[in-house]
Amino acid sequence: MSDDHGTIESLSALAHDAGESYPPSPEFRAQANQNSSEIYLRAAADPEAYWAEQAQNRLTWKKPFTEVLDWTNPPFAKWFADGELNVAENCLDRHVANGHGDRVAIHFEGEPGDTRTLTYAELTHEVKRAANMLASLGVTAGDRVAIYMPMIPETVIAMLAVVRLGAAHSVVFGGFSAESLRARIDDVEAELVITADGGYRKGRVSPLKPVVDQALELDDADGKPGTVKHVLVVNRGGNEVNMVDGRDLWWHEEITAYDGEHTAQGFPAENPLFILYTSGTTGKPKGILHTTGGYLTQVTTTFSDVFDIKPESDVFWCTADVGWVTGHSYIVYGPLSNGATQVMYEGTPDTPDWGRWWQLIEKYKVSIFYTAPTAIRSCMKVGRQVPEQYDLSSLRLLGSVGEPINPEAWRWYRDVIGAGKTPIVDTWWQTETGAMMVAPLPGLTSLKPGSSQIAQPGISIAVVDDDGNPVENGQGGLLVVERPWPSMVRNVWGDPQRFIDTYWDKFGDKYFAGDGARLDEDGDIWFLGRVDDVMNVSGHRLSTTEIESALVGHHAVAEAAVVGADDETTGQAVVAFVILKSQQHLITEAEAEQELRSHVASHIGAIARPRNVYVVNELPKTRSGKIMRRLLKDAAEGRKIGDTTTLADTMVMQLISDRVVAER
Ligand code: 6R9
C-alpha cells in the first residue's frame, strides 16, 4: 500500500458514526453460549489446543486423532489427519442415539405451499436408504458425485448419503447453465449425477433434468470421454422429462428396493468431503476442495457460537441455496451436526408476494434468521409495511453474509425485522474458508452497524500493507489469515499450482483473501469489498463499498453499485448506478443524479463525488446475489459488455448500457 492510508481512514471515519455501538443486553448475555471473553485469550494462547478441544468435544470420532495440525508442507494443511470419523453419522445417527430422534431436523416448505417435516430419526432413515441405493449404483469412498437439485429435502439426503459412503459431492447451483454444469461434472469426473425433474421458482417449474440432458449431450472436451454412467432423478416438478434407457433412473422407483439398515464406517479426517466451484469471477471456475474432520469442527463450532444456537428450542433459517457454500455450511453441516431444527424453503422471497419470508418466520416461529444484505436491501425497497403485517416476535438473533452490509441496511434489519433489539451477526467468510472467520460473538461483542468486527476464537486475522506488514488501527489494507485454520480450502481440485498462485504467492505463508479491510480505532475490522473493487482516483484509494454505503444512506436510494472507470485526468473516476425507491417518481432522474453527486461529496468528501450517477431499474447480479461490478465497469467505460453468462438476468446489462450510451 502506498501513502494513501490516510484517505481510507478519513473516508471510513466519515462513512459511519464511529460512536454507534450496541452491547448485548444483560438477558442475552446471561443465556449466551459464549459469554466470557476469556475464550479469545485461551484460543489465542494455543489455537491448536483450542481446535483440538472443539474437535473432541463437538464431534464423534470412530478413531480418535492424536495429531492436530500438520503444516510441514505449506500451503497444504492437514488437520486431525490420523483420526477417523463419518460426517453423516455426526449429522444424524448420533442425535438419534442421544435420544433426539423425535426432534424436527427440517421443516420443509415448497414454493407452492406444500410442506414436509423430517425428524432426525426420519432423516437418518432416509439417508441410510439412499446410501444403500448409491452403493448399489457403484458409489464408493473416494468417488465424486455431482448434485444438481432444487431446494428440497432430497438434496440434503443425497449429500449426506454420498458422504456417508466416504465419497465427495460437487453440488452445482440449479441456476447454472448446461455448459457450466458439464464443465463441473467433467472437472470432478463424476460417474453419477443426482438431479430432479424440476423445482419451483417464481410460481412455475424450472426444469433441471432437461439441462442435465443438454449438458451430457455437449461435445466431450479435449477428446476426453464423458464420465457419467447414471443420472438419478427425483420427482419434484412433475414436468415432462426424457429418461435415457440404462442411464437414467427415478429416485422414487429405485429407493423402494432399499431398507434403512446401514452402518456408518469411519474415514480419515482428510478424506475429501466436497468440491464447490467459486462463482462470478473471470476465467475458469476454481474447484475448492474441503475435507471432513477440520471442516466439520469449525462449521459445528461457529454455528453454535456465532448463532448462539440452543438445539432444543431454537428454529434456525438460512435463506441461501444449498448450491452455495453458505448452504453447505449453514444449512447442511452446521445445523445438522449440532442437532438443530431448521426451516428449508424452496422458492423466492417474492412468491406469491413479498410477505412470504415473514409469513414463514411467523408460521415456524423462526428464532434465528440468516440472510444476505442484497435481500435486505430488496426488502427495504419494497417497504417496512410488508414485514410489519407479520408476527416476527420469535426472532432473537439475525445474521448477514455475502457482502459488506451497509449501516443503513443493518439498522433497518435490526429495527424492522428484529424489533429494534435482536443482535445482528455480520459474518465474513468465503467458499475457501469453509466456515465463518470474522464475526461477532453475540453474547460478548458490542455491535457496530456495518462491521464484522472480530476474528473468531482460534483464528488469526491481520490487515496488512502490500509488503505484508500489519497496518495500525485506523488504517486500511489487505485481509490475510495468518495461521492455518481447520476448515481451510485444501487445494484447487486438480490444480495445486493455481491454489498456490491464487492464495499464497502474495504473502508466503499467509493466506491472501482478496478482500480489502480497515481497522478502526478499536481494532475492529470493516470490510471494504474485494480489492479489485478498490478505485484509485487522483492517487487516492477509494472503496466502492463506502461510496455505495453513502448512496444507500440517501433517503431516495434503494440500491447502489459503484465502479472505478478509466478517466483521462484522474486515472479512475467514480461511476455510480443506483436504483431509486419506488415512491421517488416525483423527482426527475436528472434531479436525482445531481442530488446524489452532491450527497456523496458532502458525506465522504469532494474526492469521492461520482463523475456520473445513472438511475437504473435493476443491477446485474449473479444468481447468488452478488453485484457484477466488472460488467458495470464495461458499460461505464463504453466497452463491449463482457461475459454475462453467470448473471441471473442477462437482459439487465443491455438496458444499463443503453442508458449509459444515451447520456454520452
Ligand atoms: C460466504 C460467502 C466470499 C466473498 C468474500 C467477500 C464477500 C462475504 C461478507 C463479505 C463483507 C461479509 N463477503 N461475507 N464481505 N462482509 N460479511 O459469501 O462466500 O460466495 O465465496 O464469497 O464475499 O468479498 O471474499 P463466497
Residues whose N, C-alpha, C, O or C-beta is under 5 A from the ligand:
A	BS01	6R9	S400 V401 G402 E403 P404 I405 D426 T427 W428 W429 Q430 T431 A513 D515 F527 R530
